[in-house]
Amino acid sequence: MKTSNFLNSKGKIAAAIFLALSVLVSSCSKEDDYTLTPESQEDPGSLVDIATLLENSEQYLELFIEQNDMFKRGGKSAIKRPPTFFNLTMALIKTDLLKVVAKNQLTVLAPSDEAFQALFKQLGVKGIRDIPAEQLKPILLYHVIQGKVWSSQLKNGFTRTLNGSAVEVKLGNGVMFNDANVLFANIRALNGVIHVIDKVLLPPSQSLVEIASGNEAFTILVDAVTRAGLGDVLATGGPFTVFAPTNDAFVDLLGELGFASLDELIDKIGIDNLRKVLLYHVVSDRVYSSDLPAGPLQAATVEGSKFTIDASKLNITDANGRESGLIPSLLNIQANNGVIHVIDRVILPKL
């Protein structure tokens, strides 16, 4: 059994699996059905940085298409015209991020101008100038991954961005980042790689507390968090991973312990112990299900003690030997300050 201190080893699990290998065939639709090479083969002397490539996309994408045998099905005529990135470039300039993508080793998920037009319509604005820089910046950082990540290095799961939150990689009939399709993959730049996508990705906007408060399945959990004085910490602190028991899980706990209500439980164990129970469900940093090894792992909680999580069995064993199940359809719920995994039983530390 491995032991991992999530509190003191922030992000270690995610970093360890970040560049796991798989094979990707990139396509968006039958109209532009083609296979991309694992890595574009431009002469290194002809390469430009990411910022320059985006600013002069039509020129460089034409060169990219001409110099690489990427159209093994359909040929060049399958592409109506290369995508452009005027709006992305203007957004990078407005947020002072253009120099960041020019100088650092990065992977950029680049929404086309058509993708930005769809975003403007969604937000009810005319263009980039109508979106405040403070709103744009976290959106742009959600499209940037540290280091060079080629399509052959992607796997199903979650990949962290410079925003702090992660994008979900879905491989199958092509590749998707969240709900955006990849149009072009592996466009090589001097300082990184670009994958062109057909939709602007929006990072999580709600806090852990806001997500729980907006779901009727967590009313008892939210009540307990509020009464324990943890609302502000879980709303503004973090990042945290919360293993969130449902109302049914709390009702089962009350029955198990012989109490009729949360009030009775608090009267018996006190607020301090309630706080310990709740913090026993919280782990430091963002931990996604795809970060976890197949076997059992001891996870250190914010409360201070540990529980054992086994991703292969989708269960957690608490300090008292009691088991709780992870609900498969309710894992990896992203907040702006963490991740929620829903569980079907309240877990308990030694009190």
C-alpha positions as CSV (number, residue, x, y, z in Angstrom):
1,M,0.0,0.0,0.0
2,K,1.4,3.4,-1.0
3,T,1.2,6.4,1.2
4,S,0.8,9.9,-0.1
5,N,0.6,13.1,2.0
6,F,-1.6,15.3,-0.1
7,L,-1.1,18.3,2.3
8,N,2.7,18.3,2.0
9,S,3.1,17.0,-1.6
10,K,0.8,19.3,-3.5
11,G,0.1,18.1,-7.0
12,K,2.5,15.1,-6.8
13,I,0.1,12.6,-8.1
14,A,-1.1,14.7,-11.0
15,A,2.4,15.6,-12.0
16,A,3.4,11.9,-12.0
17,I,0.8,10.9,-14.5
18,F,0.7,14.2,-16.5
19,L,2.6,12.9,-19.5
20,A,1.3,9.3,-19.7
21,L,1.3,8.0,-23.3
22,S,-1.5,7.1,-25.7
23,V,-2.2,7.4,-29.4
24,L,-4.4,10.2,-30.8
25,V,-6.0,10.5,-34.2
26,S,-7.2,14.1,-34.5
27,S,-10.3,15.0,-36.5
28,C,-13.3,17.1,-36.1
29,S,-15.7,16.0,-38.8
30,K,-15.8,14.0,-42.0
31,E,-15.3,17.2,-44.0
32,D,-11.9,17.7,-42.5
33,D,-11.0,14.1,-41.8
34,Y,-7.2,13.7,-41.7
35,T,-4.5,12.2,-39.6
36,L,-1.8,14.4,-38.1
37,T,1.8,13.4,-37.7
38,P,2.8,13.0,-34.0
39,E,5.0,16.0,-34.4
40,S,5.3,18.5,-37.2
41,Q,8.6,18.4,-39.0
42,E,9.5,22.0,-39.8
43,D,13.1,22.9,-40.1
44,P,13.9,24.2,-36.5
45,G,15.5,27.3,-38.2
46,S,12.2,28.3,-39.6
47,L,10.2,28.1,-36.4
48,V,8.8,31.1,-34.6
49,D,7.4,31.5,-31.1
50,I,3.8,30.8,-30.2
51,A,2.9,34.5,-30.1
52,T,4.3,35.2,-33.6
53,L,2.6,32.1,-35.0
54,L,-0.8,33.2,-33.7
55,E,-0.3,36.8,-34.9
56,N,0.6,35.5,-38.4
57,S,-1.5,32.3,-38.4
58,E,-2.6,32.3,-42.0
59,Q,0.9,32.5,-43.3
60,Y,2.3,29.9,-40.9
61,L,-0.6,27.4,-41.1
62,E,-0.4,27.4,-44.9
63,L,3.3,26.6,-44.5
64,F,2.5,24.0,-41.9
65,I,0.0,22.3,-44.3
66,E,2.4,22.5,-47.3
67,Q,5.4,21.1,-45.5
68,N,3.8,18.2,-43.7
69,D,2.1,15.1,-45.0
70,M,-0.9,15.4,-42.7
71,F,-3.7,14.8,-45.0
72,K,-3.7,11.1,-45.5
73,R,-7.4,11.0,-46.1
74,G,-9.1,13.7,-48.2
75,G,-6.1,15.9,-49.0
76,K,-5.6,19.6,-48.6
77,S,-8.9,20.4,-50.3
78,A,-10.7,18.9,-47.3
79,I,-9.9,22.1,-45.4
80,K,-11.9,25.1,-46.5
81,R,-9.3,27.5,-45.1
82,P,-6.9,27.6,-42.2
83,P,-8.3,29.0,-38.9
84,T,-7.3,32.5,-37.8
85,F,-6.6,33.8,-34.3
86,F,-7.2,37.6,-34.3
87,N,-9.4,37.5,-31.3
88,L,-7.1,35.2,-29.3
89,T,-4.2,37.5,-30.1
90,M,-6.1,40.6,-29.1
91,A,-7.2,38.9,-25.8
92,L,-3.5,37.9,-25.1
93,I,-2.5,41.5,-25.7
94,K,-5.3,42.9,-23.5
95,T,-4.3,40.7,-20.6
96,D,-0.6,41.2,-21.0
97,L,-0.2,37.4,-21.6
98,L,1.3,37.7,-25.2
99,K,4.8,37.9,-23.8
100,V,4.1,34.8,-21.6
101,V,3.2,32.6,-24.6
102,A,6.2,34.1,-26.5
103,K,8.9,33.2,-24.0
104,N,7.8,30.1,-22.0
105,Q,7.7,26.4,-23.0
106,L,3.9,25.9,-23.3
107,T,1.1,24.0,-25.0
108,V,-1.7,26.3,-26.1
109,L,-5.2,25.1,-26.9
110,A,-6.0,27.8,-29.4
111,P,-9.7,28.7,-30.1
112,S,-10.3,29.9,-33.6
113,D,-11.9,33.2,-34.4
114,E,-15.1,31.3,-35.2
115,A,-15.0,29.8,-31.7
116,F,-14.6,33.3,-30.2
117,Q,-17.6,34.6,-32.2
118,A,-19.7,31.9,-30.6
119,L,-18.5,33.0,-27.2
120,F,-19.4,36.6,-27.9
121,K,-22.9,35.5,-28.8
122,Q,-23.1,33.5,-25.6
123,L,-22.0,36.4,-23.5
124,G,-24.0,39.0,-25.3
125,V,-21.0,41.1,-26.3
126,K,-19.7,42.4,-29.6
127,G,-16.0,41.5,-29.2
128,I,-12.9,41.2,-27.0
129,R,-13.1,44.9,-26.1
130,D,-16.3,44.3,-24.3
131,I,-14.9,41.7,-22.0
132,P,-12.9,43.0,-19.0
133,A,-9.2,41.9,-18.8
134,E,-9.8,40.4,-15.3
135,Q,-12.5,38.2,-16.8
136,L,-10.5,37.3,-19.8
137,K,-7.2,36.3,-18.1
138,P,-8.4,33.2,-16.2
139,I,-10.2,32.1,-19.4
140,L,-7.0,32.4,-21.4
141,L,-4.9,30.6,-18.8
142,Y,-7.4,27.8,-18.9
143,H,-6.1,27.2,-22.4
144,V,-2.5,26.9,-21.5
145,I,-0.6,23.8,-20.3
146,Q,2.9,23.9,-18.9
147,G,5.5,22.3,-21.2
148,K,5.2,20.7,-24.6
149,V,2.4,18.1,-24.8
150,W,2.0,16.4,-28.2
151,S,-1.1,14.5,-29.2
152,S,0.8,11.2,-28.7
153,Q,1.2,12.1,-25.0
154,L,-2.4,12.6,-24.2
155,K,-4.6,10.1,-22.4
156,N,-8.2,10.1,-21.1
157,G,-8.3,12.0,-17.8
158,F,-7.6,15.5,-16.5
159,T,-4.7,17.8,-17.4
160,R,-3.9,20.9,-15.3
161,T,-3.7,24.3,-16.9
162,L,-2.0,27.5,-15.8
163,N,-5.4,28.6,-14.5
164,G,-5.1,26.0,-11.8
165,S,-8.1,24.0,-12.9
166,A,-7.8,21.1,-15.3
167,V,-9.2,20.4,-18.7
168,E,-10.7,16.9,-19.4
169,V,-9.1,15.0,-22.2
170,K,-11.4,12.7,-24.1
171,L,-10.0,10.3,-26.7
172,G,-12.1,8.3,-29.0
173,N,-13.3,9.4,-32.4
174,G,-10.8,12.3,-32.4
175,V,-9.9,14.2,-29.3
176,M,-11.7,16.7,-27.2
177,F,-10.7,19.1,-24.4
178,N,-13.8,19.3,-22.3
179,D,-16.5,19.8,-25.0
180,A,-14.2,21.3,-27.6
181,N,-13.0,19.4,-30.7
182,V,-9.4,19.6,-31.9
183,L,-9.2,20.9,-35.5
184,F,-5.4,20.9,-35.9
185,A,-3.0,19.1,-33.6
186,N,0.7,19.3,-33.1
187,I,1.5,22.7,-34.7
188,R,5.1,23.2,-33.7
189,A,6.4,26.5,-32.4
190,L,9.9,27.5,-31.3
191,N,8.8,27.4,-27.6
192,G,5.9,24.9,-27.6
193,V,3.0,23.4,-29.4
194,I,-0.5,24.5,-30.5
195,H,-3.6,22.4,-30.7
196,V,-6.4,24.4,-32.5
197,I,-9.9,23.9,-31.0
198,D,-13.4,24.8,-32.1
199,K,-14.7,26.3,-28.9
200,V,-13.5,28.6,-26.1
201,L,-13.2,26.7,-22.9
202,L,-14.7,28.3,-19.8
203,P,-13.1,27.5,-16.4
204,P,-15.1,26.6,-13.4
205,S,-16.8,29.7,-12.0
206,Q,-18.4,28.5,-8.8
207,S,-16.8,27.7,-5.4
208,L,-17.1,24.4,-3.7
209,V,-19.7,25.9,-1.3
210,E,-21.7,27.4,-4.2
211,I,-21.9,24.1,-6.0
212,A,-23.0,22.2,-2.9
213,S,-25.5,25.0,-2.0
214,G,-27.0,24.8,-5.4
215,N,-27.7,21.1,-5.2
216,E,-30.6,19.8,-3.1
217,A,-28.8,16.5,-2.5
218,F,-26.3,18.4,-0.2
219,T,-28.6,20.4,2.1
220,I,-27.5,18.6,5.3
221,L,-23.8,18.8,4.3
222,V,-24.2,22.6,3.7
223,D,-26.0,23.0,7.0
224,A,-23.2,21.1,8.8
225,V,-20.5,23.1,7.1
226,T,-22.2,26.4,8.0
227,R,-22.7,25.4,11.7
228,A,-19.1,24.2,12.0
229,G,-17.9,27.6,10.7
230,L,-16.2,26.2,7.7
231,G,-18.2,28.0,5.0
232,D,-15.7,30.8,4.3
233,V,-12.7,28.4,4.2
234,L,-14.3,26.1,1.7
235,A,-15.7,29.0,-0.3
236,T,-12.5,31.0,-0.7
237,G,-9.6,28.8,0.4
238,G,-8.0,25.9,-1.2
239,P,-7.6,24.4,-3.6
240,F,-9.3,21.4,-1.9
241,T,-10.7,18.1,-2.9
242,V,-14.0,17.4,-1.1
243,F,-15.5,13.9,-0.7
244,A,-19.1,15.1,-0.3
245,P,-21.7,12.9,1.4
246,T,-25.2,13.2,0.1
247,N,-28.3,13.8,2.3
248,D,-29.0,10.1,2.2
249,A,-25.5,9.4,3.5
250,F,-26.1,11.7,6.5
251,V,-29.5,10.2,7.2
252,D,-27.9,6.8,7.3
253,L,-25.2,8.1,9.7
254,L,-27.8,9.5,12.1
255,G,-29.6,6.1,12.0
256,E,-26.3,4.2,12.5
257,L,-25.4,6.4,15.6
258,G,-29.0,6.5,17.0
259,F,-29.8,10.1,16.4
260,A,-33.0,11.6,15.0
261,S,-31.4,14.8,13.6
262,L,-28.2,16.8,13.0
263,D,-29.1,18.9,16.1
264,E,-29.0,15.8,18.3
265,L,-25.7,14.7,16.8
266,I,-24.1,18.1,17.4
267,D,-25.5,18.2,21.0
268,K,-23.8,14.8,21.6
269,I,-20.4,15.2,19.9
270,G,-20.0,19.0,19.9
271,I,-19.1,21.5,17.2
272,D,-15.3,20.7,17.5
273,N,-15.9,17.1,16.6
274,L,-18.4,18.0,13.9
275,R,-15.6,20.2,12.4
276,K,-13.2,17.2,12.6
277,V,-15.7,14.9,10.8
278,L,-16.2,17.4,8.0
279,L,-12.5,18.2,7.5
280,Y,-11.9,14.4,7.4
281,H,-13.7,14.6,4.0
282,V,-11.3,17.3,2.7
283,V,-7.9,16.7,1.1
284,S,-5.5,19.5,0.1
285,D,-5.1,20.3,-3.6
286,R,-7.1,19.2,-6.6
287,V,-7.1,15.4,-6.9
288,Y,-8.9,13.9,-9.9
289,S,-10.0,10.3,-10.2
290,S,-7.6,9.9,-13.1
291,D,-4.7,10.9,-10.7
292,L,-5.2,7.9,-8.5
293,P,-3.4,4.6,-8.8
294,A,-5.3,1.4,-9.3
295,G,-4.7,0.1,-5.9
296,P,-5.3,1.3,-2.3
297,L,-3.7,4.6,-1.3
298,Q,-3.6,6.3,2.1
299,A,-4.6,10.0,1.8
300,A,-3.9,12.6,4.4
301,T,-6.8,14.8,5.2
302,V,-7.1,18.4,6.3
303,E,-8.4,17.0,9.6
304,G,-5.0,15.5,10.2
305,S,-5.6,11.8,10.0
306,K,-5.9,9.5,7.0
307,F,-8.4,7.3,5.1
308,T,-7.7,4.7,2.4
309,I,-9.0,5.2,-1.1
310,D,-9.1,2.4,-3.7
311,A,-9.9,3.8,-7.2
312,S,-10.2,0.3,-8.6
313,K,-12.9,-0.6,-6.2
314,L,-14.4,3.0,-6.1
315,N,-14.4,3.0,-2.3
316,I,-13.0,4.7,0.8
317,T,-12.2,3.0,4.1
318,D,-12.1,5.3,7.1
319,A,-10.1,5.1,10.3
320,N,-12.8,2.9,11.9
321,G,-12.8,0.3,9.0
322,R,-16.2,1.6,7.7
323,E,-16.5,1.8,3.9
324,S,-18.0,4.5,1.7
325,G,-18.6,4.2,-2.1
326,L,-17.6,6.7,-4.7
327,I,-20.5,7.4,-7.0
328,P,-19.0,7.0,-10.6
329,S,-21.3,9.4,-12.3
330,L,-20.6,12.2,-9.7
331,L,-16.8,12.3,-9.7
332,N,-14.5,15.2,-10.8
333,I,-17.0,18.0,-10.3
334,Q,-14.8,21.1,-10.8
335,A,-15.1,24.2,-8.7
336,N,-12.9,27.3,-9.0
337,N,-11.2,26.3,-5.8
338,G,-11.2,22.5,-6.0
339,V,-12.9,19.3,-6.9
340,I,-15.8,17.4,-5.6
341,H,-16.3,13.6,-5.5
342,V,-19.7,12.5,-4.2
343,I,-19.8,9.6,-1.8
344,D,-22.6,7.5,-0.4
345,R,-21.6,7.2,3.2
346,V,-20.2,9.7,5.8
347,I,-16.7,8.7,6.8
348,L,-15.5,9.1,10.3
349,P,-12.1,9.8,11.9
350,K,-11.2,8.5,15.4
351,L,-12.9,10.9,17.8
